[in-house]
């Protein structure tokens, strides 16, 4: 047989479209051509495949070889097509039987000695392959990650020779089984936080409703300390969420084997570029906001980020996804995350502090506050000031208060209420849904309207207060939002200094 057809997968965002790898051997002067919109790494596979076949004790055909990667208008990049190209040549030259090839999909990069090297984006490939009821063949290093996809059938091979023995039926390889229960990471506990009862309550509400939180206060009062405790009280990921998160992280890490059900927590440095934060590149790759999907994006020293970079967060915060368009291709990545940020009130950090005098000039203070746009600040559901804790209280020793495990139980119970009622966290509700589930009485509706007008809140700010009040009501197992819940939500909306 002088033509062979195998199946593989390309990468387009978080999707893995099907690619037909067609290998044809013809008479004529020896040549090796790859067509079908390959980029440089794919074109270079000619040399890798030739050396891998020879070093694996196969015969490299001394004929005119044409490899077609269909569809021709889909860009192909990376070394993932090395394996199907090599197998296509072996099949077309009669060195490998064609039986059972249609029931498999192949991805993998070949080393010159024939060993299989890991590739990025294995999880999207496994998801798409599972939907088509095919067995996925991957390198050994990618086996555990691909097998983590529910319902997948994965076979991992160390090298080309071993894989061919498996396909021949001479030495079958075992199916890679999903790993056991993953070990959850250990996070700092909330009982290590001394004082800060108001901020601790805000952290619990943030975790329970999936809200955005802004922490403000003098340096050294515990803003970053509080944020580092947030992962320990977040509920575990649902099954579909965990697969999506795994798929996103596999696009950037070829050998990751982590299958933790803990929600992501990303904390980029303020020197991160817009492409690093939002995503981008010649071939669009996910940024920090997509890697924080279904989890938390923590931005410490918020005003130190470039303003145009922060303003780029506004649309993903509303839509829950980000579209990256480039000349070569476009990609859409999910980006539904909680934004938690920390900042000082002024450049010196002591504006409004009752114990320290602010040294900043009005011009410096104005320049500092203008680094954050009003529309971005309006997207924070809770604004919390973290005041100074007295040295006497800090040095007293003992537990700082309730532990993370107890808080997490309440958060999980609150999230269960929201999932059974509306299928999403309160922070992700649309305007109509928030009004419906809050079930405000006419008196409380008028009270909330008067309060938001007095505080000069925008329409977005009004609904964010309402969603925060709904979360507070859920934490107290109330059937509807009452005035006490609205009052507490309003208290978290605007920051104020407290001694």
QUINOR-V117463 format. One record per residue. PSI is psi as a letter, one per 30 degrees, with the letter a starting at -180 (none if undefined). Layout:
{{PSI} {PSI}}
//
This chain:
{{k} {g} {k} {k} {k} {l} {k} {a} {k} {a} {k} {j} {b} {g} {l} {i} {k} {k} {k} {k} {j} {k} {k} {k} {k} {l} {l} {a} {k} {k} {l} {j} {k} {k} {l} {h} {h} {k} {a} {e} {e} {e} {e} {f} {f} {e} {e} {e} {e} {e} {e} {e} {e} {e} {f} {g} {g} {l} {k} {j} {k} {i} {a} {j} {k} {k} {k} {k} {j} {k} {k} {f} {g} {k} {k} {k} {l} {l} {g} {f} {g} {e} {e} {e} {e} {e} {e} {e} {e} {e} {e} {f} {g} {g} {f} {k} {l} {f} {k} {f} {e} {f} {g} {l} {k} {k} {k} {k} {k} {k} {l} {f} {g} {f} {l} {k} {k} {l} {l} {l} {h} {e} {e} {e} {e} {e} {e} {e} {e} {e} {f} {g} {h} {l} {k} {k} {k} {l} {l} {e} {f} {f} {e} {e} {e} {e} {f} {f} {k} {k} {g} {l} {j} {k} {k} {k} {k} {f} {l} {e} {e} {e} {e} {e} {e} {e} {f} {f} {g} {e} {i} {k} {k} {l} {k} {k} {k} {k} {l} {a} {k} {l} {k} {k} {l} {k} {l} {k} {l} {f} {f} {f} {j} {k} {b} {h} {e} {e} {e} {e} {e} {e} {e} {e} {e} {e} {e} {e} {f} {h} {l} {k} {k} {k} {k} {k} {l} {l} {k} {g} {f} {g} {e} {e} {e} {e} {e} {f} {f} {e} {f} {f} {g} {k} {l} {l} {k} {l} {e} {e} {e} {e} {e} {e} {e} {e} {e} {e} {f} {f} {f} {f} {j} {f} {g} {k} {g} {k} {h} {k} {g} {k} {k} {k} {j} {k} {i} {l} {l} {f} {f} {k} {l} {e} {e} {e} {e} {e} {l} {a} {l} {e} {j} {k} {l} {k} {a} {e} {e} {e} {f} {g} {k} {g} {b} {k} {j} {k} {j} {k} {h} {e} {f} {f} {k} {k} {e} {f} {e} {e} {f} {f} {f} {e} {e} {e} {e} {e} {f} {g} {l} {k} {k} {j} {k} {l} {e} {e} {l} {l} {k} {k} {k} {k} {h} {j} {l} {k} {j} {k} {l} {k} {l} {l} {f} {l} {e} {f} {g} {g} {k} {f} {k} {f} {f} {k} {k} {k} {g} {k} {l} {e} {e} {e} {e} {e} {e} {e} {f} {f} {f} {k} {l} {e} {e} {e} {e} {f} {f} {k} {e} {k} {j} {k} {k} {j} {l} {k} {k} {k} {e} {e} {e} {e} {g} {f} {a} {l} {k} {f} {a} {k} {l} {e} {e} {e} {e} {e} {e} {e} {e} {e} {e} {e} {e} {e} {e} {e} {e} {f} {e} {f} {g} {l} {l} {e} {f} {g} {k} {l} {e} {e} {e} {e} {e} {e} {f} {e} {h} {k} {l} {e} {e} {e} {e} {e} {e} {e} {e} {e} {e} {e} {e} {e} {f} {h} {k} {l} {e} {e} {e} {e} {f} {e} {e} {e} {e} {e} {e} {e} {e} {e} {e} {e} {e} {g} {h} {k} {f} {l} {k} {l} {e} {e} {e} {e} {e} {e} {e} {e} {f} {f} {e} {k} {l} {k} {k} {k} {none}}
//
